[in-house]
Amino acid sequence: DQPRSRGLGDVYKRQGNDSGPSHLASALGLPGIVLFGPTDIGLWQPLGAQTTVLHHKELCLHDCTRHHCRQSYACLKEITPQEVMARMVARTEPSPA
């Protein structure tokens, strides 16, 4: 049998923001991408090995929080669909042997 080519739909079942469903999917070992804004990534990032965290935390000020951002949430607004897609494609490429 020939191995079946994996498409993005086979590999990435979930893309979401820093939320309960994303953390649950990560805990269950489901692959996915989680978009983070100004929350503390070190404290709140999903721990699943199949989860990719995408953020632009470098755009945040030291006092930015999920409830208050003097940068108008630039850290989230700068995440583009193209960037998400590139991460998805990178995760579907086979690892070098």
All heavy atoms as an XYZ file, in Angstrom:
743
protein
N       0.831     -1.191      0.000
C       0.000      0.000      0.000
C       0.868      1.245      0.000
O       1.841      1.327      0.710
C      -0.887      0.040      1.228
C      -2.025     -0.940      1.167
O      -2.200     -1.601      0.139
O      -2.740     -1.024      2.167
N       0.453      2.214     -0.760
C       1.134      3.502     -0.779
C       0.597      4.366      0.348
O      -0.599      4.388      0.588
C       0.886      4.191     -2.111
C       1.500      3.459     -3.264
C       2.431      4.363     -4.027
O       2.505      5.545     -3.763
N       3.160      3.786     -4.943
N       1.496      5.056      1.062
C       0.978      5.960      2.102
C       0.154      7.067      1.474
O       0.479      7.577      0.409
C       2.242      6.521      2.764
C       3.362      6.189      1.869
C       2.936      5.081      0.953
N      -0.910      7.393      2.128
C      -1.801      8.443      1.646
C      -1.190      9.803      1.940
O      -0.667     10.051      3.015
C      -3.152      8.318      2.351
C      -4.200      9.266      1.825
C      -5.566      8.910      2.371
N      -5.719      9.243      3.758
C      -6.168     10.404      4.208
N      -6.497     11.345      3.372
N      -6.297     10.621      5.485
N      -1.222     10.678      0.975
C      -0.737     12.042      1.160
C      -1.625     12.750      2.166
O      -2.847     12.706      2.078
C      -0.771     12.770     -0.181
O      -0.580     14.138      0.001
N      -1.000     13.404      3.127
C      -1.777     14.131      4.126
C      -1.970     15.563      3.681
O      -1.024     16.254      3.359
C      -1.064     14.115      5.473
C      -0.953     12.730      6.027
C      -0.460     12.690      7.423
N       0.613     13.617      7.687
C       1.172     13.753      8.873
N       0.761     13.047      9.887
N       2.128     14.607      9.067
N      -3.199     15.991      3.675
C      -3.510     17.384      3.349
C      -3.646     18.184      4.624
O      -3.631     17.644      5.727
N      -3.773     19.470      4.464
C      -3.911     20.334      5.637
C      -5.107     19.949      6.477
O      -5.053     19.997      7.700
C      -4.029     21.795      5.205
C      -2.787     22.416      4.597
C      -3.086     23.844      4.173
C      -1.637     22.387      5.564
N      -6.191     19.549      5.842
C      -7.384     19.164      6.589
C      -7.163     17.933      7.442
O      -7.779     17.761      8.486
N      -6.272     17.046      7.005
C      -5.975     15.845      7.780
C      -5.112     16.155      8.996
O      -5.197     15.488     10.009
C      -5.241     14.810      6.918
C      -6.121     14.245      5.834
O      -7.356     14.229      6.004
O      -5.570     13.815      4.804
N      -4.247     17.130      8.854
C      -3.280     17.406      9.911
C      -3.777     18.468     10.887
O      -3.663     18.313     12.086
C      -1.935     17.846      9.287
C      -0.933     18.200     10.363
C      -1.397     16.724      8.418
N      -4.357     19.532     10.355
C      -4.787     20.618     11.223
C      -6.288     20.666     11.316
O      -6.960     21.089     10.411
C      -4.230     21.961     10.750
C      -2.914     22.204     11.412
C      -1.765     21.691     10.880
C      -2.848     22.859     12.627
C      -0.560     21.852     11.519
C      -1.656     23.025     13.270
C      -0.517     22.517     12.718
O       0.665     22.661     13.363
N      -6.781     20.208     12.420
C      -8.220     20.205     12.659
C      -8.669     21.451     13.404
O      -9.838     21.708     13.500
C      -8.608     18.975     13.488
C      -8.192     17.666     12.871
C      -8.983     17.369     11.639
C      -8.620     15.994     11.126
N      -9.006     15.760      9.785
N      -7.719     22.214     13.957
C      -8.129     23.314     14.820
C      -7.176     24.489     14.736
O      -5.981     24.328     14.842
C      -8.161     22.820     16.258
C      -8.428     23.898     17.241
C      -9.413     23.443     18.292
N      -9.740     24.541     19.155
C     -10.644     25.453     18.894
N     -11.314     25.425     17.793
N     -10.910     26.409     19.739
N      -7.747     25.651     14.534
C      -7.045     26.915     14.691
C      -7.951     27.756     15.574
O      -9.157     27.763     15.382
C      -6.834     27.649     13.355
C      -6.027     26.880     12.337
C      -6.857     25.879     11.581
O      -7.957     26.178     11.177
N      -6.327     24.696     11.410
N      -7.373     28.418     16.522
C      -8.216     29.215     17.405
C      -7.407     30.193     18.215
O      -6.191     30.272     18.099
N      -8.119     30.925     19.023
C      -7.461     31.887     19.898
C      -7.178     31.233     21.246
O      -7.508     30.082     21.480
C      -8.326     33.147     20.051
C      -9.643     32.843     20.732
O     -10.193     31.760     20.615
N     -10.142     33.823     21.443
N      -6.549     31.977     22.118
C      -6.241     31.514     23.469
C      -7.557     31.373     24.227
O      -8.062     32.329     24.795
C      -5.306     32.523     24.145
C      -5.008     32.188     25.582
O      -5.135     31.017     25.950
O      -4.634     33.106     26.324
N      -8.120     30.160     24.189
C      -9.437     29.935     24.782
C      -9.538     28.494     25.283
O      -8.691     27.656     24.976
C     -10.532     30.186     23.735
O     -10.404     29.241     22.684
N     -10.591     28.240     26.026
C     -10.814     26.905     26.574
C     -10.808     25.800     25.529
O     -10.115     24.787     25.703
N     -11.554     25.933     24.425
C     -11.549     24.873     23.415
C     -10.155     24.606     22.834
O      -9.799     23.451     22.588
C     -12.510     25.400     22.348
C     -13.452     26.285     23.105
C     -12.582     26.948     24.143
N      -9.361     25.631     22.643
C      -8.006     25.431     22.117
C      -7.138     24.684     23.126
O      -6.369     23.797     22.762
C      -7.356     26.776     21.783
O      -8.015     27.386     20.708
N      -7.267     25.032     24.398
C      -6.492     24.349     25.434
C      -6.948     22.898     25.586
O      -6.120     22.003     25.771
C      -6.604     25.093     26.766
C      -5.814     26.355     26.781
N      -4.493     26.411     27.163
C      -6.150     27.622     26.429
C      -4.051     27.650     27.069
N      -5.047     28.405     26.621
N      -8.222     22.648     25.483
C      -8.732     21.287     25.575
C      -8.238     20.446     24.402
O      -7.775     19.315     24.582
C     -10.266     21.296     25.611
C     -10.938     19.933     25.710
C     -10.493     19.184     26.959
C     -12.453     20.105     25.708
N      -8.301     20.993     23.191
C      -7.812     20.272     22.017
C      -6.332     19.947     22.169
O      -5.889     18.836     21.863
C      -8.055     21.101     20.758
N      -5.559     20.891     22.679
C      -4.136     20.667     22.895
C      -3.905     19.567     23.931
O      -3.062     18.692     23.740
C      -3.473     21.966     23.352
O      -2.102     21.769     23.579
N      -4.657     19.608     25.024
C      -4.522     18.595     26.070
C      -4.875     17.204     25.561
O      -4.316     16.202     26.021
C      -5.400     18.957     27.265
N      -5.765     17.143     24.580
C      -6.151     15.857     23.998
C      -5.184     15.400     22.916
O      -5.365     14.337     22.325
C      -7.568     15.953     23.415
C      -8.678     16.129     24.445
C     -10.008     16.405     23.756
C      -8.770     14.891     25.342
N      -4.165     16.207     22.648
C      -3.154     15.839     21.665
C      -3.525     16.138     20.233
O      -2.880     15.648     19.302
N      -4.563     16.963     20.031
C      -4.975     17.308     18.673
C      -4.073     18.407     18.130
O      -3.775     19.359     18.830
C      -6.429     17.774     18.668
C      -7.441     16.760     19.164
C      -8.823     17.395     19.249
C      -7.454     15.538     18.269
N      -3.646     18.283     16.895
C      -2.803     19.330     16.324
C      -3.595     20.607     16.086
O      -4.786     20.556     15.787
C      -2.318     18.731     15.006
C      -3.266     17.637     14.687
C      -3.875     17.180     15.978
N      -2.938     21.727     16.236
C      -3.606     22.992     15.995
C      -2.688     24.174     16.187
O      -1.547     24.032     16.614
N      -3.196     25.319     15.833
C      -2.491     26.583     16.004
C      -3.333     27.451     16.926
O      -4.536     27.585     16.726
C      -2.287     27.299     14.660
C      -1.384     26.469     13.753
C      -1.704     28.694     14.863
C      -1.190     27.052     12.382
N      -2.684     28.032     17.925
C      -3.375     28.907     18.863
C      -2.784     30.307     18.730
O      -1.575     30.490     18.822
C      -3.245     28.402     20.314
C      -3.969     29.331     21.263
C      -3.793     26.988     20.441
N      -3.657     31.270     18.486
C      -3.240     32.657     18.326
C      -3.276     33.355     19.677
O      -4.291     33.312     20.373
C      -4.168     33.378     17.343
C      -4.410     32.682     16.006
C      -5.342     33.507     15.145
C      -3.116     32.379     15.294
N      -2.172     33.974     20.031
C      -2.072     34.669     21.313
C      -1.962     36.165     21.107
O      -1.296     36.620     20.184
C      -0.831     34.199     22.079
C      -1.117     33.133     23.083
C      -1.335     31.833     22.681
C      -1.180     33.428     24.427
C      -1.594     30.849     23.597
C      -1.442     32.451     25.357
C      -1.657     31.156     24.949
N      -2.586     36.893     21.996
C      -2.472     38.345     22.038
C      -1.548     38.731     23.173
O      -0.477     38.160     23.331
N      -1.974     39.667     24.018
C      -1.097     40.187     25.058
C      -1.026     39.343     26.333
O      -0.334     39.725     27.268
C      -1.693     41.564     25.358
C      -3.139     41.415     25.052
C      -3.196     40.463     23.885
N      -1.696     38.205     26.392
C      -1.622     37.392     27.614
C      -0.231     36.781     27.759
O       0.520     36.667     26.794
C      -2.693     36.281     27.616
O      -2.577     35.520     26.428
C      -4.085     36.848     27.719
N       0.108     36.368     28.953
C       1.420     35.812     29.275
C       1.551     34.412     28.675
O       0.974     33.450     29.177
C       1.591     35.773     30.796
C       2.968     35.323     31.222
O       3.712     34.739     30.404
O       3.310     35.559     32.391
N       2.312     34.303     27.608
C       2.460     33.030     26.904
C       3.128     31.987     27.794
O       2.740     30.829     27.798
C       3.248     33.231     25.594
C       2.447     34.130     24.663
C       3.572     31.901     24.929
C       3.242     34.698     23.529
N       4.125     32.411     28.552
C       4.814     31.477     29.446
C       3.895     30.841     30.463
O       4.081     29.688     30.849
N       2.890     31.566     30.864
C       1.945     31.073     31.863
C       0.774     30.313     31.236
O       0.309     29.322     31.774
C       1.419     32.254     32.687
C       0.456     31.960     33.815
C       1.117     31.061     34.856
C       0.000     33.253     34.458
N       0.305     30.760     30.074
C      -0.950     30.258     29.528
C      -0.842     29.436     28.247
O      -1.859     28.967     27.739
C      -1.905     31.419     29.276
C      -2.286     32.121     30.533
C      -1.912     33.366     30.920
C      -3.097     31.606     31.587
N      -2.445     33.676     32.141
C      -3.188     32.593     32.582
C      -3.761     30.395     31.794
C      -3.907     32.427     33.749
C      -4.479     30.231     32.967
C      -4.549     31.228     33.921
N       0.337     29.247     27.688
C       0.402     28.522     26.424
C      -0.056     27.078     26.582
O       0.196     26.453     27.605
C       1.797     28.563     25.829
C       2.789     27.626     26.465
C       4.126     27.679     25.751
O       4.409     28.603     25.004
N       4.943     26.702     25.986
N      -0.733     26.546     25.583
C      -1.135     25.145     25.621
C       0.113     24.260     25.644
O       1.125     24.586     25.011
C      -1.912     24.949     24.324
C      -2.277     26.319     23.872
C      -1.219     27.228     24.384
N       0.049     23.158     26.347
C       1.230     22.328     26.548
C       1.328     21.145     25.587
O       2.313     20.419     25.607
C       1.260     21.827     27.995
C       1.306     22.932     29.046
C       1.268     22.340     30.451
C       2.527     23.818     28.866
N       0.327     20.930     24.767
C       0.365     19.798     23.842
C       1.488     19.925     22.830
O       1.738     20.997     22.278
N       2.179     18.809     22.580
C       3.309     18.805     21.646
C       2.875     19.112     20.214
O       3.676     19.574     19.409
C       4.017     17.456     21.709
N       1.622     18.863     19.890
C       1.122     19.080     18.539
C       0.547     20.487     18.340
O      -0.045     20.768     17.306
C       0.040     18.045     18.211
C       0.541     16.625     18.194
C       1.555     16.411     17.080
O       1.420     16.939     15.987
N       2.582     15.655     17.369
N       0.716     21.344     19.331
C       0.141     22.694     19.267
C       1.226     23.713     18.957
O       2.284     23.714     19.567
C      -0.524     23.050     20.607
O      -1.505     22.076     20.896
C      -1.182     24.419     20.549
N       0.940     24.580     18.009
C       1.829     25.676     17.654
C       1.211     26.970     18.171
O       0.032     27.226     17.941
C       1.993     25.770     16.119
O       2.575     24.563     15.650
C       2.854     26.951     15.731
N       1.991     27.753     18.878
C       1.539     29.051     19.373
C       2.055     30.116     18.418
O       3.239     30.135     18.074
C       2.051     29.313     20.803
C       1.737     30.731     21.241
C       1.441     28.304     21.769
N       1.166     30.983     17.979
C       1.525     32.057     17.057
C       1.212     33.383     17.742
O       0.103     33.576     18.243
C       0.731     31.903     15.764
C       1.051     32.814     14.604
C       2.527     32.757     14.240
C       0.209     32.437     13.407
N       2.199     34.284     17.777
C       2.001     35.566     18.465
C       2.973     36.605     17.933
O       3.930     36.274     17.230
C       2.216     35.407     19.970
C       3.629     35.034     20.308
N       4.597     35.974     20.558
C       4.235     33.834     20.412
C       5.744     35.364     20.814
N       5.554     34.061     20.724
N       2.714     37.830     18.278
C       3.632     38.945     18.028
C       3.754     39.734     19.321
O       3.521     40.942     19.375
C       3.134     39.827     16.881
C       3.286     39.186     15.547
N       4.512     38.882     15.011
C       2.373     38.748     14.661
C       4.352     38.305     13.841
N       3.059     38.208     13.603
N       4.099     39.021     20.370
C       4.209     39.605     21.706
C       5.198     40.778     21.738
O       5.072     41.682     22.561
C       4.632     38.508     22.685
C       4.637     38.901     24.133
C       3.267     38.955     24.702
C       3.352     39.164     26.214
N       2.122     39.604     26.775
N       6.153     40.781     20.814
C       7.142     41.863     20.788
C       6.496     43.223     20.514
O       7.097     44.263     20.773
C       8.226     41.563     19.735
C       7.764     41.645     18.295
C       7.053     40.406     17.758
O       6.840     39.432     18.494
O       6.695     40.436     16.567
N       5.265     43.221     20.006
C       4.555     44.477     19.748
C       3.826     45.012     20.981
O       3.328     46.137     20.966
C       3.551     44.282     18.610
C       4.152     43.866     17.272
C       3.051     43.570     16.268
C       5.093     44.928     16.745
N       3.757     44.197     22.021
C       3.044     44.597     23.238
C       3.915     45.479     24.128
O       5.137     45.365     24.126
C       2.645     43.362     24.053
S       1.444     42.313     23.241
N       3.264     46.310     24.893
C       3.949     47.063     25.933
C       3.983     46.210     27.194
O       3.233     45.244     27.328
C       3.221     48.384     26.193
C       3.171     49.340     24.992
C       2.343     50.563     25.333
C       4.567     49.729     24.552
N       4.832     46.576     28.141
C       5.000     45.776     29.351
C       3.703     45.624     30.154
O       3.521     44.642     30.864
C       6.111     46.350     30.233
C       5.717     47.604     30.933
N       5.693     48.823     30.291
C       5.298     47.831     32.204
C       5.286     49.751     31.143
N       5.049     49.184     32.304
N       2.789     46.573     30.043
C       1.567     46.511     30.851
C       0.327     46.068     30.054
O      -0.790     46.169     30.542
C       1.308     47.849     31.538
C       1.096     48.998     30.559
O       1.414     48.842     29.361
O       0.613     50.051     31.000
N       0.523     45.554     28.846
C      -0.623     45.069     28.064
C      -1.206     43.811     28.708
O      -0.463     42.936     29.156
C      -0.202     44.737     26.635
S       0.093     46.167     25.592
N      -2.515     43.751     28.735
C      -3.205     42.555     29.217
C      -4.350     42.267     28.255
O      -4.632     43.053     27.357
C      -3.798     42.759     30.625
O      -4.882     43.690     30.542
C      -2.759     43.253     31.616
N      -5.033     41.162     28.475
C      -6.158     40.848     27.585
C      -7.311     41.828     27.746
O      -8.148     41.961     26.869
C      -6.630     39.413     27.784
C      -7.226     39.154     29.130
C      -7.539     37.672     29.297
N      -8.106     37.421     30.588
C      -9.257     36.850     30.791
N      -9.975     36.444     29.783
N      -9.692     36.659     31.998
N      -7.343     42.543     28.860
C      -8.411     43.509     29.116
C      -8.027     44.948     28.774
O      -8.894     45.812     28.676
C      -8.836     43.470     30.586
C      -9.365     42.141     30.998
N     -10.541     41.622     30.520
C      -8.859     41.201     31.833
C     -10.749     40.436     31.046
N      -9.738     40.162     31.841
N      -6.736     45.191     28.633
C      -6.265     46.562     28.417
C      -5.019     46.534     27.538
O      -4.059     45.826     27.837
C      -5.920     47.210     29.759
C      -5.222     48.519     29.614
N      -5.875     49.666     29.240
C      -3.923     48.863     29.777
C      -5.002     50.662     29.199
N      -3.817     50.201     29.512
N      -5.056     47.290     26.448
C      -3.900     47.353     25.557
C      -3.799     48.750     24.967
O      -4.703     49.189     24.257
C      -4.022     46.314     24.446
S      -2.629     46.357     23.309
N      -2.711     49.422     25.258
C      -2.496     50.767     24.720
C      -2.025     50.721     23.267
O      -1.901     51.752     22.632
C      -1.487     51.518     25.576
C      -2.055     51.841     26.964
C      -1.118     52.697     27.771
N       0.069     51.931     28.149
C       1.295     52.440     28.218
N       1.520     53.697     27.949
N       2.310     51.684     28.588
N      -1.787     49.549     22.738
C      -1.337     49.372     21.362
C      -2.486     48.937     20.445
O      -2.245     48.480     19.339
C      -0.223     48.327     21.288
C       1.023     48.676     22.074
C       1.783     49.806     21.437
O       1.450     50.968     21.624
N       2.794     49.482     20.681
N      -3.712     49.005     20.925
C      -4.896     48.588     20.157
C      -4.787     47.140     19.676
O      -5.182     46.814     18.565
C      -5.126     49.522     18.962
O      -5.353     50.833     19.408
N      -4.192     46.294     20.514
C      -4.052     44.864     20.233
C      -3.310     44.593     18.933
O      -3.634     43.683     18.175
C      -5.411     44.158     20.269
C      -6.032     44.244     21.634
C      -6.968     45.219     21.933
C      -5.647     43.384     22.650
C      -7.516     45.326     23.205
C      -6.185     43.479     23.920
C      -7.118     44.454     24.192
O      -7.647     44.555     25.450
N      -2.266     45.383     18.685
C      -1.439     45.198     17.481
C      -0.853     43.797     17.431
O      -0.668     43.239     16.345
C      -0.321     46.237     17.443
N      -0.586     43.215     18.586
C      -0.005     41.868     18.623
C      -0.933     40.840     17.973
O      -0.460     39.867     17.377
C       0.314     41.464     20.059
S      -1.074     41.588     21.194
N      -2.222     41.038     18.053
C      -3.183     40.151     17.379
C      -3.432     40.585     15.942
O      -3.492     39.755     15.028
C      -4.514     40.150     18.129
C      -4.609     39.247     19.341
C      -5.900     39.509     20.096
C      -4.516     37.793     18.937
N      -3.553     41.879     15.740
C      -3.878     42.385     14.403
C      -2.777     42.108     13.387
O      -3.048     42.046     12.192
C      -4.164     43.885     14.467
C      -5.453     44.193     15.205
C      -5.660     45.687     15.326
C      -6.919     45.994     16.101
N      -7.090     47.430     16.322
N      -1.549     41.954     13.845
C      -0.433     41.707     12.932
C      -0.310     40.243     12.516
O       0.488     39.925     11.645
C       0.880     42.184     13.559
C       0.982     43.688     13.636
C       0.972     44.357     12.267
O       1.654     43.873     11.346
O       0.259     45.375     12.120
N      -1.061     39.350     13.118
C      -1.069     37.949     12.681
C      -1.933     37.883     11.425
O      -3.113     38.191     11.466
C      -1.619     37.013     13.771
C      -0.736     37.074     15.018
C      -1.720     35.583     13.239
C      -1.298     36.325     16.209
N      -1.330     37.489     10.324
C      -2.039     37.472      9.045
C      -2.498     36.060      8.692
O      -1.921     35.075      9.163
C      -1.131     37.970      7.918
O      -0.047     37.043      7.751
C      -0.595     39.368      8.208
N      -3.528     35.962      7.860
C      -3.934     34.633      7.373
C      -2.778     33.913      6.677
O      -2.624     32.696      6.813
C      -5.065     34.938      6.395
C      -5.620     36.253      6.843
C      -4.435     37.018      7.381
N      -1.943     34.660      5.976
C      -0.803     34.057      5.289
C       0.185     33.454      6.290
O       0.763     32.391      6.033
C      -0.092     35.098      4.411
C      -0.913     35.609      3.265
C      -1.899     36.725      3.649
O      -1.937     37.200      4.786
N      -2.726     37.126      2.700
N       0.365     34.116      7.411
C       1.264     33.606      8.449
C       0.711     32.321      9.061
O       1.446     31.359      9.277
C       1.451     34.683      9.524
C       2.511     34.399     10.515
C       2.725     35.559     11.473
O       1.937     36.531     11.478
O       3.698     35.483     12.223
N      -0.582     32.313      9.321
C      -1.216     31.100      9.860
C      -1.074     29.962      8.852
O      -0.686     28.843      9.200
C      -2.699     31.357     10.208
C      -3.387     30.075     10.625
C      -2.815     32.405     11.308
N      -1.346     30.232      7.591
C      -1.250     29.209      6.556
C       0.184     28.691      6.429
O       0.403     27.485      6.296
C      -1.739     29.771      5.226
C      -1.869     28.730      4.180
S      -3.105     27.527      4.681
C      -3.843     27.209      3.127
N       1.160     29.583      6.506
C       2.561     29.160      6.424
C       2.918     28.220      7.570
O       3.631     27.224      7.369
C       3.479     30.384      6.429
N       2.428     28.508      8.761
C       2.679     27.607      9.904
C       2.001     26.259      9.693
O       2.547     25.222     10.043
C       2.187     28.229     11.209
C       2.948     29.435     11.649
C       4.331     29.059     12.195
N       5.042     30.239     12.586
C       5.167     30.648     13.846
N       4.652     29.966     14.826
N       5.837     31.757     14.093
N       0.813     26.291      9.128
C       0.098     25.040      8.861
C       0.878     24.203      7.857
O       1.063     23.004      8.045
C      -1.296     25.329      8.348
C      -2.217     25.911      9.401
S      -3.792     26.479      8.734
C      -4.499     24.963      8.139
N       1.349     24.826      6.794
C       2.110     24.111      5.773
C       3.399     23.561      6.360
O       3.769     22.417      6.107
C       2.386     25.038      4.563
C       3.394     24.423      3.609
C       1.086     25.351      3.834
N       4.089     24.360      7.173
C       5.347     23.913      7.790
C       5.125     22.675      8.651
O       5.961     21.773      8.676
C       5.954     25.043      8.614
N       4.005     22.609      9.337
C       3.720     21.458     10.195
C       3.329     20.214      9.406
O       3.411     19.111      9.911
C       2.607     21.777     11.195
C       2.968     22.767     12.274
C       3.979     22.234     13.270
N       3.584     21.025     13.927
C       3.246     20.925     15.202
N       3.244     21.970     15.956
N       2.920     19.750     15.711
N       2.918     20.379      8.158
C       2.512     19.217      7.361
C       3.654     18.638      6.544
O       3.543     17.537      6.033
C       1.359     19.581      6.396
O       1.796     20.587      5.494
C       0.131     20.037      7.148
N       4.751     19.389      6.418
C       5.882     18.881      5.647
C       6.575     17.770      6.416
O       6.744     17.844      7.626
C       6.862     20.024      5.349
C       6.279     21.060      4.406
C       7.188     22.253      4.209
O       8.202     22.378      4.916
O       6.863     23.062      3.325
N       6.985     16.714      5.709
C       7.664     15.603      6.395
C       9.005     16.047      6.976
O       9.684     16.903      6.419
C       7.856     14.560      5.292
C       7.494     15.214      4.010
C       6.837     16.522      4.302
N       9.354     15.441      8.093
C      10.639     15.729      8.735
C      11.745     15.043      7.954
O      11.556     13.947      7.439
C      10.661     15.211     10.172
O       9.555     15.678     10.872
N      12.938     15.669      7.909
C      14.056     15.002      7.235
C      14.457     13.754      8.004
O      14.471     13.745      9.227
C      15.174     16.046      7.234
C      14.738     17.141      8.140
C      13.275     16.982      8.412
N      14.786     12.710      7.287
C      15.126     11.419      7.929
C      16.534     11.395      8.428
O      17.375     12.108      8.136
C      14.904     10.291      6.944
